[in-house]
Amino acid sequence: MGKSAFLESVRGEIRLRGYSMRTEKTYLTWIRRYIRFHQLNHPANMGADEVRAYLFPTPCRPAR
């Protein structure tokens, strides 16, 4: 499986900021889960509604 340019750029930013390797791994895992949840859409093409859908499954969604 090829490396994602997006994930590599995130990895570079995390390392530039001096975060621990454990934090890097955790952040990248959550980002991968988020992308897979939304059928491999690029995060740049998603917004607040997609974040809410990921963080709050249907039974737990707050009323608007």
ZAKE-554980 format. One line per field, with one value per atom (N, C-alpha, C): residue in one letter; atom name; x, y, z. Coordinates in nm, 2 decimals. Atoms other than C-alpha are relative to their C-alpha. Layout:
! residues N
residuo: [a  ...]
atomo: [CA  ...]
c1: [X  ...]
c2: [Y  ...]
c3: [Z  ...]
! end
This chain:
! residues 64
residuo: [m  m  m  g  g  g  k  k  k  s  s  s  a  a  a  f  f  f  l  l  l  e  e  e  s  s  s  v  v  v  r  r  r  g  g  g  e  e  e  i  i  i  r  r  r  l  l  l  r  r  r  g  g  g  y  y  y  s  s  s  m  m  m  r  r  r  t  t  t  e  e  e  k  k  k  t  t  t  y  y  y  l  l  l  t  t  t  w  w  w  i  i  i  r  r  r  r  r  r  y  y  y  i  i  i  r  r  r  f  f  f  h  h  h  q  q  q  l  l  l  n  n  n  h  h  h  p  p  p  a  a  a  n  n  n  m  m  m  g  g  g  a  a  a  d  d  d  e  e  e  v  v  v  r  r  r  a  a  a  y  y  y  l  l  l  f  f  f  p  p  p  t  t  t  p  p  p  c  c  c  r  r  r  p  p  p  a  a  a  r  r  r]
atomo: [N  CA  C  N  CA  C  N  CA  C  N  CA  C  N  CA  C  N  CA  C  N  CA  C  N  CA  C  N  CA  C  N  CA  C  N  CA  C  N  CA  C  N  CA  C  N  CA  C  N  CA  C  N  CA  C  N  CA  C  N  CA  C  N  CA  C  N  CA  C  N  CA  C  N  CA  C  N  CA  C  N  CA  C  N  CA  C  N  CA  C  N  CA  C  N  CA  C  N  CA  C  N  CA  C  N  CA  C  N  CA  C  N  CA  C  N  CA  C  N  CA  C  N  CA  C  N  CA  C  N  CA  C  N  CA  C  N  CA  C  N  CA  C  N  CA  C  N  CA  C  N  CA  C  N  CA  C  N  CA  C  N  CA  C  N  CA  C  N  CA  C  N  CA  C  N  CA  C  N  CA  C  N  CA  C  N  CA  C  N  CA  C  N  CA  C  N  CA  C  N  CA  C  N  CA  C  N  CA  C  N  CA  C  N  CA  C  N  CA  C  N  CA  C]
c1: [0.08  0.00  0.09  -0.08  0.14  -0.02  0.01  0.20  -0.08  0.09  -0.06  0.08  -0.06  0.08  -0.06  0.06  -0.17  0.05  -0.04  -0.08  0.15  -0.14  0.29  0.02  -0.01  0.23  -0.04  0.04  0.05  0.11  -0.12  0.34  0.11  -0.10  0.58  -0.03  0.04  0.39  0.01  0.00  0.36  0.15  -0.14  0.74  0.06  -0.05  0.81  -0.03  0.04  0.62  0.06  -0.07  0.82  -0.09  0.08  0.53  0.06  -0.06  0.61  -0.05  0.03  0.61  -0.14  0.13  0.31  -0.11  0.10  0.11  -0.01  0.01  0.20  -0.08  0.07  0.08  -0.15  0.14  -0.24  -0.07  0.07  -0.32  -0.02  0.01  -0.25  -0.10  0.10  -0.47  -0.14  0.13  -0.76  -0.03  0.03  -0.72  -0.03  0.03  -0.71  -0.15  0.13  -1.03  -0.11  0.09  -1.20  -0.02  0.00  -1.11  -0.07  0.07  -1.23  -0.15  0.14  -1.55  -0.08  0.06  -1.62  0.03  -0.02  -1.55  0.12  -0.13  -1.19  -0.01  0.00  -1.29  0.11  -0.11  -1.01  -0.06  0.05  -1.05  -0.02  0.01  -1.01  -0.14  0.13  -1.35  -0.11  0.10  -1.53  0.00  0.02  -1.66  -0.05  0.05  -1.83  -0.11  0.10  -2.12  0.06  -0.07  -1.88  0.06  -0.06  -1.70  -0.11  0.11  -2.03  -0.05  0.05  -2.14  0.10  -0.10  -1.81  0.00  -0.01  -1.81  -0.12  0.13  -2.18  -0.08  0.08  -2.33  -0.15  0.14  -2.70  -0.07  0.08  -2.85  0.05  -0.05  -2.62  0.01  -0.01  -2.65  -0.08  0.08  -2.75  -0.10  0.11  -3.07  0.05  -0.04  -3.02  -0.11]
c2: [-0.12  0.00  0.12  -0.12  0.34  0.10  -0.10  0.62  0.12  -0.12  0.90  0.13  -0.13  1.24  0.09  -0.08  1.39  -0.05  0.05  1.16  0.03  -0.03  1.22  0.15  -0.15  1.60  0.02  -0.01  1.55  -0.05  0.06  1.33  0.11  -0.11  1.61  0.11  -0.10  1.87  -0.04  0.05  1.66  -0.01  0.01  1.59  0.14  -0.14  1.96  0.07  -0.06  2.05  -0.07  0.07  1.80  -0.09  0.09  1.57  -0.13  0.13  1.23  -0.10  0.10  0.92  -0.06  0.05  0.79  0.09  -0.10  1.11  -0.01  0.01  1.09  -0.13  0.12  0.73  0.01  -0.01  0.81  0.10  -0.10  1.12  -0.06  0.06  0.93  -0.11  0.10  0.64  0.06  -0.06  0.87  0.06  -0.06  1.05  -0.11  0.11  0.72  -0.05  0.04  0.61  0.09  -0.11  0.94  -0.01  0.01  0.91  -0.13  0.13  0.54  0.01  -0.02  0.63  0.07  -0.08  0.87  -0.05  0.07  0.62  0.06  -0.04  0.75  0.14  -0.14  1.12  0.07  -0.08  1.36  0.10  -0.09  1.57  0.14  -0.13  1.89  0.02  0.00  1.80  -0.01  0.02  1.76  0.12  -0.11  2.00  -0.04  0.02  2.04  -0.11  0.10  1.81  -0.14  0.13  1.52  -0.03  0.02  1.58  -0.04  0.03  1.57  -0.15  0.14  1.25  -0.10  0.09  1.09  -0.01  -0.01  1.20  -0.04  0.03  1.15  -0.09  0.10  0.83  0.04  -0.04  0.86  0.01  -0.01  0.77  0.10  -0.09  1.01  0.14  -0.14  1.32  0.09  -0.10  1.63  0.06  -0.06  1.80  0.14  -0.13  2.11  0.10]
c3: [0.00  0.00  0.00  0.01  -0.10  0.11  -0.11  0.14  -0.05  0.03  0.14  0.02  -0.01  0.06  0.12  -0.11  0.30  0.14  -0.13  0.59  0.02  -0.01  0.52  0.04  -0.03  0.54  0.15  -0.14  0.87  0.09  -0.08  1.00  0.01  0.00  0.90  0.10  -0.09  1.09  0.14  -0.14  1.40  0.05  -0.03  1.39  0.02  -0.01  1.33  0.13  -0.13  1.64  0.12  -0.11  1.85  0.08  -0.08  1.95  0.01  -0.02  2.08  -0.11  0.10  1.86  0.03  -0.04  2.06  -0.05  0.04  1.99  -0.15  0.15  1.62  -0.04  0.03  1.60  0.03  -0.04  1.78  -0.10  0.09  1.56  -0.13  0.13  1.24  0.00  0.00  1.35  0.00  0.00  1.42  -0.13  0.14  1.09  -0.10  0.09  0.91  0.02  -0.04  1.09  -0.06  0.05  1.00  -0.15  0.15  0.63  -0.04  0.03  0.62  0.03  -0.03  0.79  -0.11  0.11  0.51  -0.14  0.13  0.23  -0.08  0.05  0.17  -0.07  0.04  0.10  0.06  -0.05  0.14  0.11  -0.10  0.46  -0.04  0.05  0.26  -0.06  0.06  0.10  0.10  -0.10  0.43  0.09  -0.10  0.69  0.13  -0.13  1.02  0.01  -0.01  0.93  0.00  0.00  0.85  0.14  -0.13  1.18  0.10  -0.09  1.37  -0.03  0.04  1.18  0.06  -0.04  1.28  0.16  -0.15  1.65  0.07  -0.06  1.72  -0.09  0.08  1.58  0.01  0.01  1.49  0.13  -0.13  1.83  0.10  -0.10  2.01  -0.05  0.05  1.79  0.07  -0.07  1.96  -0.09  0.08  1.84  -0.04  0.05  1.63  0.01]
! end
